[in-house]
Amino acid sequence: MHVSLIVTVLCIARLCPAVCGDNLGTCILQGNPQAPALFKNGDLVVGGVFSIHDYLRTEKHTYTRQPQPLECSGSVGFREMRFVRAFEFAIEEINNSSDLLPGVTLGYHIYDSCASVPMAIKVAFQLANGLDLIFNDTDSCAKSAAVTAVVAESGSTPSISISRILGPFGIPQVSHYATCACLSDKRQYPTFFRTIPSDHHQAAALARMVKHFGWTWIGAVRSDSDYGNNGMASFLKAAEEEGICVEYSEAYYRTQPRSKLKRVAEVIRRSMARVIVAFLASGDMRILLEELSQQPPPPMQWIGSEAWVTDPEMLRFNLCIGAVGFGIPRSVIPGFRTFLLDLPPQQALKFPLLTDLYENLFSCSLKPQTGSAAGMPACDGTEDLRALQNPYTDTSQLRITNMVYKATYAIAHALDAIVCNKKPCDTKVNVEPRQVFDKLKQVNFTKNNYPVSFDTNGDPVATYELVNWQLQGDGSIDFVTVGYYDASQPKGQEFSLSRSIIWNNGEETVPVSVCSESCPPGTRKAVQKGKPVCCYDCINCAEGEISNETDSVDCYPCHPEFWPNKEKDKCLPKPVEFLSWDEILGIILTVFSVVGALVALSMALVFYKNRTSPIVKANNSELSFLLLFSLALCFLCSLTFIGRPTEWSCMLRHTAFGITFVLCISCVLGKTIVVLMAFRATLPGSNVMKWFGPPQQRLSVFGFTLVQVLICVLWLTITPPFPYNNMQHYKEKIILECNLGSAIGFWAVLGYIGLLAFLCFVLAFLARKLPDNFNEAKFITFSMLIFCAVWITFVPAYVSSPGKFTVAVEIFAILASSFGLILCIFAPKCFIIVFRPEQNTKKHLMGKEASKAL
C-alpha cells in the first residue's frame, strides 16, 4: 500500500506521534490529500465517490524516495460522468425545492476513485476526517467528518473498502451501483445502503431464466472481483438447485496479465456450451469482447448481468446480438436532459474534470497549452452537446442514473427529518452522521413514481427488466425490454415475459445448449461416468416399468394389474385371458362337447328303441342307459370350463366333473363285475348272480358315487375353488382362472377317479378271454386303457400348460376319455344294431361264427 495512504491511516487513528508530531493534540498530515473533482459549498455537505476513470496510474516503488500521489489514468468515462451530473442535478433540484429542506442549502464534494481500492480508501479517509482542501484546511488530520452522508460507489469492491472505513464512524453510505450480495451483511457493513437490488436476487433470476429456456449446459465467466466472484457464487448455487450444469467457470480482471485474458478467451472458443452467463463489470466485459472479436467463436447466446447488459458502450460488439439479461428498469427524470446538455465552455473551465470531459466530448482543446490537449484544435465555443450521440448525452436508457438520483434524494429526506423536524428548518443544528444513518433506515417516499425505501439489510425491493439486444432495421443494436422480474411477487410469479425474444440466431426459436439431448418418456437418465449430472445416456425402462415425463431420473413400475404400452410411457390395464366362448379354441371344444353329448343321447335312443333286442339285454340295459346318461353329463360338464370364471362356475366345474366321471366309471365297473359274475354263474353249482343282481348293481354305483360326493362336499366346505387373477405366470397379461382352493381336494377327486378306473381296468383285463362271441370285457379293457392313458398324460400336461391352455388340456382330457368310453363300449353294439341286425340274435351272440364275422 502507498506510504501516503499508511500515513493517513495512522494519523486518523492518532497512533503515530513521530509522523503526526510530538504533541498528540496537533496531528500534521504528511501525505498529499486528494482534491475533490467537483464541489459546492452548502449548509450541509454530501459526499460523492464515482469511478470516473477506469485505471489508477501505477509506478514502480524503489523505497528510496517518497511515492508519488495517487493519480487516475485513462480517459473520462462518459456514462460515469452522467452519474456524476445526475448527483449534481439532484442537489440543485433539492436546493430549489420548497418541500424538501426549504431554506437549507446542500453542498457536495465529489471524488474520483479511479475504480481502484487504494484511491477509494484514500478519499474515504478524507471524507471521514474532515479535511477541507477547498479552504486549505489541511493542518490537521483528526477532525470530525466534513460530510453527513456519502453517495458511493459504482463498483462493489471499492464500495466494500469505503464502507469498512466509514462504518466505524457511523457515516452512512448509499450506493447506486454496488450490487454484491455480501454488502447486505450488516455485521460487516452496518452503515451501508443501496438503491440498486442485491445480486442475490439477480443471481436467482438469472438461474430461473436459464432453467425456463431449457439450458442445462452453460459456460460462466465473471469479473475476478467482489462483484463477479460473489455474484457468480450466488448464481452457481441457484443454478445447481435448478439442475443446471456449468461446463467451465472462468474469472478475469482488467488489470490481470494479457495471458490470462487469452486463456479465458480460448476456453470460451473451445467450449461445447452455446450459452454463456457473464457476471462481469462493464470494463472487464469490454476487454473480453475485444479479445474474442479477434478470432470470433461460434455463435453464442450471452446472458448478462446488469453491469454490462444495459451499458450503451457495449452495443458496438456484434458478438452479443441477441444477448439477454436483467437490468434496472428504465426511468424518466424530468429536466435532467436539459441540465445535462447545459455545459458551456465557461462552466467547463471551472473544474479540471469538466474541462477534460468537454475536450473528450468534442475532441478540441479549451486550453491548448495543456498537455492533455496537445495536438487537438482549439474549441471555439460553438460546440453543441445536442448534436452528439454518446453515453453521456443518451438519456433514453436512464437506469443506473436514476439510482444515483434516488440515492441523493434518500439522503435529503433523512436530512429533512433531522433539520426540518420543526418548521422552519434549523440551518444551525449540528447534524451528526449517525443521526442521518438512523433516519435513512426509516426513509419511505416516492419520487417521479419511483418508490424509495430500504429493508433491514439496507436493500430496496428487487425489480428488474429483462433486456434483449435486438438488431434494428437500420443495422444498429438497441435494448428492448421483453419481460420483468419483481421479487415482491409470490413465489413462481416473479418472472414474466411481455414480448418475444430475438435470440443470437436472429429468430424467436430458443437456441439449444445441453450436454445431452432430453430423454423422451419411456426412458430414464443414466449419468455418464466422470461427467456432470447434465451429461447422461438415455436408457430404456426395464420390463414392466414406465416413465411418463421427459428427462425422468427413474422409471416406475406399473401397478400389478397394469402393463406398459409399447412406448413405455403409460400403464395400460393388462389384457385378461381366459378360455372364452368366442375364440376358435373355445368354439372347437364347445362343438366337440355338444357333439359328444348328442352322440351319447343318440346311442341311448338307439338302445331304447332296441331295448328288447338280445344285444341290449345281454349288456345290462339298465347300467348301459345310466352309463350313457353319465357320459352325456361328462361331455356337458366340460362346458363349465369355458367362459369367464365366476365363483359358482369354479365350484361347479370341478365337482360336476368329479361326480359325473365317478358315476360313469362306477357304471363301467358295475358292467365289468356283471360280466365276471355272469361267467361264474355258468359254472355248475354257482349261484353268485343272486349276490350281484340289479339291486346290488344300483347300490354299488350309488355307493361309489356317494364317496366322490362326500369328497366334493368336504372340498367345497373347507376351501372351495374361487376365481383368481394369476399375474405370476405372464408379466404382460392376467390369466383369469379358478384357483383350486385346496390342491388336496382336487387331487383327491382325481385320485378317486383314477382308483376306480384302475380297478375297472384290472377286472376287465381278467375277463377279456371269456368265451362269448361278443365279450364286452374286451371293449371295457380297451376303453379303460384309453381312459388311463389320457389321464396319466393329463397330469404333466396340466401342470406345464400356461394360462388358458391349462383349462383346454383339462377339457381335452374329459372329452378324450369320454369319447374313448363311448366309442369302445357302445359303438360296436350300435353298429350291430343299425348295420348288422342279422347278428343281433341270441344264437349269434353265443356262437362262434359271429365272432369270426366280427
Summary of the structure (lengths in Angstrom):
residues: 854
radius of gyration: 53.2
end to end distance: 133.3
largest distance: 167.2
contacts: 2857
relative contact order: 0.07
helix: 47%
strand: 15%
